[in-house]
């Protein structure tokens, strides 16, 4: 069901749109300008995970007609018996042959389908304004889309004060699994070895000796993976299969080319590292973001 043209709220009006209506918008480009995952990351997610989620974007204007935020939202049908083993699951699966939506729930989520949530404000000082303005818009849109639950997905603790108004709008804060952060503030590799346990040091030495006996491994830092896509993409597929994940297979070399240009060329100035373990690092400011397998969150599963 397509959304209504506009949804009013006390401080202005919101338009729920698809990505096509935003691509050339200056406000869309500015909404996540200070984030490591800016609008280009959301565009990748919108395209590659389109089969799993229904992606929309709430464009919020104030009473003066100025756009103050563009917030990504998406709809997903949640399996209520996910992870339930044994006889109960078999019964549910049998019933779903006749009624596919049995024990499922349509959920409206705010944030990123593949990562932590971010508030898409043009001016960072408007974060509390967005958290207060969006709830009535979401309730109206959820009712229209027949969603039974509204979830602000995986917003980190830094937004807690800005999002305090949500508790006044019948929301309950529930702890979720955070992203993994690992301190790497070592002066040297020897310094690192001196701070890990004996078993870990022994394991590393054993791996180093094994590596020395094998073929020489070279590593190169590049900013455009396109020349190596025919080697890297099969490696991704093999590692994804080995980890019992279903990789999203691209049907043609043209689509592989599109992936290489989308993932790397759309992040100018960002450094990527690829090696035989199919991992990628993305550095920005003082942080390094690691994706392994490298395309899992970008290419979909």
C-alpha positions in Angstrom: 0.0 0.0 0.0 1.4 3.4 -1.0 1.5 6.1 1.7 -0.7 9.1 1.7 0.8 12.3 0.2 1.3 14.0 3.5 0.8 13.4 7.3 0.3 16.5 9.5 1.8 16.7 13.0 1.7 19.6 15.5 4.9 21.2 14.4 4.5 20.8 10.6 3.9 18.1 8.0 5.6 14.9 7.0 5.7 13.2 3.6 6.4 9.5 3.4 8.3 8.9 0.1 10.3 6.3 -1.7 14.0 6.7 -2.4 13.3 7.8 -6.0 11.8 11.0 -4.8 14.9 11.8 -2.8 17.9 11.0 -4.9 18.6 14.5 -6.2 17.5 16.2 -3.0 20.1 18.4 -1.3 18.4 17.8 2.1 18.8 14.0 1.6 22.5 14.4 0.9 22.9 16.6 4.0 20.8 14.5 6.5 23.7 12.1 7.3 26.6 14.2 6.2 28.4 13.9 9.5 27.9 10.1 9.8 30.3 7.3 8.6 27.2 5.7 6.9 25.7 8.6 5.0 22.9 8.7 2.4 24.9 6.6 0.0 24.9 3.6 2.4 21.1 3.9 2.8 20.8 3.9 -1.0 22.8 0.6 -1.2 20.7 -1.0 1.5 17.5 0.2 -0.2 18.6 -1.5 -3.5 20.2 -4.7 -2.2 17.8 -5.6 0.6 14.6 -4.5 -1.3 13.3 -8.1 -1.3 13.4 -8.3 2.5 12.1 -4.9 3.5 9.8 -2.2 2.3 11.9 1.0 2.5 10.4 4.5 3.0 11.7 7.8 4.1 9.9 10.4 6.3 10.6 13.9 5.1 9.7 16.3 8.0 9.0 20.0 7.3 8.3 22.6 10.0 5.5 25.2 9.8 7.7 27.5 7.8 8.1 24.8 5.1 11.8 24.1 5.8 12.8 20.4 5.7 14.5 19.6 9.0 14.9 15.9 8.8 14.8 12.9 6.5 14.3 9.7 8.5 14.7 6.2 7.0 11.9 3.8 8.0 11.1 0.3 6.8 8.4 -2.4 7.1 9.2 -6.0 7.8 7.0 -9.1 8.4 8.4 -10.6 11.7 8.2 -14.3 12.2 6.9 -14.7 15.8 8.2 -18.2 16.1 11.7 -17.5 14.8 14.1 -19.8 16.7 11.4 -22.0 18.2 12.6 -25.6 17.7 10.9 -29.0 17.6 7.3 -30.0 17.4 5.8 -26.5 17.7 7.8 -25.2 14.7 6.7 -28.2 12.6 3.0 -27.5 13.4 3.4 -23.8 12.6 5.2 -24.7 9.3 2.4 -27.1 8.4 -0.3 -24.4 9.0 1.6 -21.9 7.0 1.3 -24.0 3.9 -2.3 -22.9 3.9 -2.0 -19.6 5.8 1.5 -18.1 5.0 1.1 -15.2 7.5 0.2 -17.4 10.5 2.0 -16.2 13.6 3.7 -13.3 11.9 3.5 -9.6 12.6 3.9 -6.6 10.3 6.4 -4.2 12.1 7.3 -0.6 11.3 10.9 0.1 12.1 12.8 3.4 12.3 16.5 3.4 11.5 18.8 1.2 9.3 17.9 -2.3 8.1 21.6 -3.2 8.2 23.3 -1.4 11.1 22.7 1.0 14.0 20.0 3.6 13.9 20.8 7.2 13.1 18.6 10.3 13.4 18.5 11.9 10.0 18.4 15.6 11.0 19.9 18.4 8.8 21.1 20.2 11.9 22.3 18.0 14.8 20.6 20.4 17.3 17.2 19.2 15.9 17.5 15.7 17.2 15.1 16.3 20.1 12.7 18.0 17.7 12.7 15.0 15.4 12.2 12.5 18.3 9.2 14.5 19.4 7.7 15.3 15.9 7.9 11.8 14.4 5.8 9.6 16.8 2.4 10.9 15.6 3.5 10.5 12.0 4.6 6.9 12.7 1.3 6.0 14.3 -0.6 7.3 11.3 1.6 5.5 8.8 1.6 2.3 10.9 -2.2 2.3 10.9 -2.3 2.9 7.2 0.2 0.0 6.5 -1.5 -2.3 9.1 1.6 -2.6 11.2 1.0 -3.9 14.7 4.3 -2.7 16.3 6.6 0.4 15.9 10.2 -0.1 16.8 13.1 2.4 16.8 15.8 -0.1 15.8 19.2 -0.2 17.5 19.8 3.4 18.3 23.0 3.8 20.4 23.2 5.4 23.8 24.4 8.7 22.5 20.9 9.5 21.3 19.3 8.7 24.7 18.9 12.3 25.8 17.6 13.5 22.4 15.1 10.6 22.3 13.9 11.1 25.8 10.5 12.4 24.5 9.7 8.9 23.2 8.9 7.7 26.8 6.1 10.3 26.8 4.7 8.8 23.6 4.1 5.3 25.0 7.5 3.9 24.0 9.5 1.6 26.2 13.3 1.4 25.9 14.6 -2.2 25.6 18.3 -3.0 25.6 19.5 -4.5 22.3 22.7 -6.0 21.0 25.2 -3.2 20.4 27.9 -3.1 17.7 31.2 -4.6 18.7 34.0 -2.1 19.4 37.5 -3.2 19.9 40.2 -0.9 21.2 43.4 -1.1 19.1 45.4 1.6 20.9 48.7 -0.4 20.9 52.0 1.3 20.2 53.2 -1.7 18.2 52.4 -5.3 17.5 54.9 -6.4 20.2 53.0 -4.2 22.6 49.8 -6.0 21.6 51.5 -9.4 22.1 52.6 -8.3 25.6 49.0 -7.6 26.6 47.3 -10.8 25.5 47.3 -14.1 27.3 49.8 -16.9 26.9 47.4 -19.2 25.0 46.7 -16.4 22.5 50.4 -15.7 22.0 51.1 -19.4 21.4 48.3 -19.7 18.9 49.5 -16.7 17.0 53.1 -18.0 16.9 51.8 -21.3 15.6 49.8 -19.6 12.8 52.8 -17.4 11.9 55.0 -20.5 11.5 52.3 -22.2 9.3 52.0 -19.0 7.2 55.8 -18.9 6.7 55.7 -22.4 5.2 52.9 -21.5 2.8 52.8 -19.3 -0.3 53.7 -15.7 0.3 50.7 -13.5 1.1 50.7 -9.9 -0.1 48.3 -7.2 1.0 47.4 -4.0 -0.9 45.3 -1.1 0.2 43.0 0.2 -2.6 40.1 2.6 -3.0 38.5 1.0 -6.0 37.9 -2.8 -6.0 36.4 -2.9 -9.6 39.6 -4.4 -11.2 39.5 -7.4 -8.8 35.7 -7.9 -8.6 35.9 -11.2 -10.5 38.2 -12.6 -7.8 36.7 -11.0 -4.8 33.1 -11.8 -5.4 33.5 -15.6 -5.7 35.6 -15.4 -2.5 32.7 -13.7 -0.8 30.3 -16.4 -2.0 32.5 -19.2 -0.8 33.0 -17.7 2.6 29.3 -16.9 2.9 28.4 -20.5 2.1 30.9 -21.7 4.6 29.3 -19.7 7.4 25.9 -21.2 6.6 24.6 -18.0 5.1 22.7 -17.6 1.9 24.4 -15.2 -0.3 22.5 -13.0 -2.7 23.8 -14.2 -6.1 24.2 -11.7 -8.9 22.9 -13.1 -12.2 25.3 -11.3 -14.5 28.7 -9.7 -14.8 26.9 -6.4 -15.3 25.5 -6.7 -11.8 28.8 -7.6 -10.3 30.3 -4.5 -12.0 27.4 -2.4 -10.5 28.2 -3.8 -7.0 31.9 -2.9 -7.3 31.2 0.6 -8.4 28.4 1.0 -5.8 30.3 -0.2 -2.8 33.6 1.4 -3.4 33.2 4.3 -5.9 30.4 5.7 -3.8 32.7 6.3 -0.9 35.3 8.7 -2.2 38.2 9.3 0.1 37.5 6.1 2.1 40.2 3.5 2.4 39.3 -0.2 2.0 41.4 -3.2 2.7 40.9 -6.6 1.1 42.8 -9.8 1.7 42.5 -13.5 1.5 40.0 -13.6 4.4 37.5 -11.4 2.4 37.4 -8.7 5.0 37.0 -5.0 4.5 37.9 -2.1 6.7 36.4 1.4 6.3 38.3 4.1 8.2 36.8 7.5 9.1 38.1 9.9 11.6 39.5 7.9 14.5 37.3 4.8 14.0 37.7 1.7 11.8 34.6 -0.2 10.7 35.0 -3.9 9.8 32.7 -5.9 7.6 33.2 -9.7 7.4 32.3 -11.4 5.1 32.9 -8.1 3.3 29.7 -7.8 1.4 27.2 -9.3 3.9 25.6 -6.1 5.0 26.1 -4.3 1.7 25.1 -7.0 -0.8 22.4 -8.7 1.3 21.7 -12.3 2.2 
